[in-house]
Amino acid sequence: MKIHILGIGGTFMAGIAIIAKQLGHQVTGSDKNLYDPMKSVLEKENIKFTEGYNPKILDKKFDLVIVGNVMSRGMSIIERLLENNIKYISGPQWLYENVLCKKKVIAISGTHGKTTTSSLVTWILKHAKLNPSYLIGGQPINLISPAKLTTSKYFVIEADEYDTSFFDKRSKYIHYRPNILVINNIEFDHADIFENIDAVIKNFHHLVRIVPKNGKVIYNKDDKNIKKMIKKGIWSKELSLTSKNNKNADWSLSKDGINFFLEKNKMKSNYKKKIESSLMGIHNHKNISLAILASIQAGVSFSACIEAIKKFKGVKRRMEKIENSGIWRIYDDFAHHPTEIESSIKSLKENFKGKKILSICEIKSHSMISGAHKNNLPIALGNSHYSIIIKSPLSKWTIVNKNRNLCIVNSYAKALEFMRKLENKIDIILLMSNKSTIGIRNYIKK
């Protein structure tokens, strides 16, 4: 079958392309702006793509067009697709009908930590020789590709709450029908599709509703919004984690100095094990712990999980050390929500005590551009020694800036001016955005 994918440069759609090709289809794609790591991933997989959405591409008479959720009505190529009665489908629906319906699905959901946690579960199962299929919204360093189809009964998938397509406004994860569901956390995000936090909670409960009775729902018991969601009803087996000594949780994450431990509650001491990982911060230790609980449900022993974690190297653009530029050490992170931003800054401060950090947040997500996080963003950045907000031309909101160590600019050139004034006052630069950071990185090199 000849398949063309619209929006192929997105992390999820690139994974769909890889799996479709592994199924034997002839796959091509289009996207407006392709950037790494997905651009390099597609090139490595020998999947041809064109930059831009030229409607004439559809004249090639494809058997099927898979439509990404970046596409919308009014785009010339979408109007041509509809007018010419070309067969089309969304990525999540295609994936379920062709692959997931035959697998035992382990879905990793939550506002934050999905990519890291799904990468961890995949790596643990792979390390334990279970060889799972997977589709991850990023590039795990330990794995060759962000997606792979295998003969294993398990399929690990990053379960996103964002909508499916312009013609299917349900969240993508509704299509996955998981047997094992992990919920890391629930916060307000995606202001372009959710009205408020209650709408987000209700949406996650739609996902809980489709987990079978013999399935597992694994969640962070300390999260107030998950608690609200669970009260709406749960029909599957539950497994919970606490890092705040909640006696009713099934597992506990604790810290002793610089060491982290995971323990099964109400069991003997041999169920308490030290977590050794290169990942920084309590948020990542929660990700690790939930990944371990999910992997145990797939039959991996607690000890084998701990051993696999030691060898996990992280994910591209998730607190990734990218280079040293003169006297600065530079990290690139996908953080684009105040909670993620605060966690990333705190993890660097804890790991590099005494070092001065400059955090640069580039506004590119829908929620950030809309101003949904404008009040919490400067508070989160206040954890850094110095910080810069690079506003999008689309942003119409303003911040009353009372912090002289926070600089708000609208160009890379102005950001660089502020950085040069701090040249001898900072040791680490943390870049944060949900899009490519190549632009600001190139300016830093000047």
Secondary structure by P-SEA (a helix, b strand, c coil): cbbbbcccccaaaaaaaaaaaaacccccccccccccaaaaaaaaaccccccccccccccccccbbbbccccccccaaaaaaaaaccccccaaaaaaacccccccccccccccaaaaaaaaaaaaaaaacccccccccccccccccccccccccbbbbbcccccccccccccccccccccbbbbcccccccccccccaaaaaaaaaaaaaaccccbbbbbccccaaaaaaaaaccccccccccccccccccbbbbbcccbbbbbbcccccccbbbbbcccccaaaaaaaaaaaaaaaaacccaaaaaaaaaaccccccccccccccccbbbbbbccccaaaaaaaaaaaaaacccbbbbbbbbbccccccccccccccccccccccccccccccccccccccccccccccccaaaaaaaaaaacccccbbbbbccccaaaaaaaaac
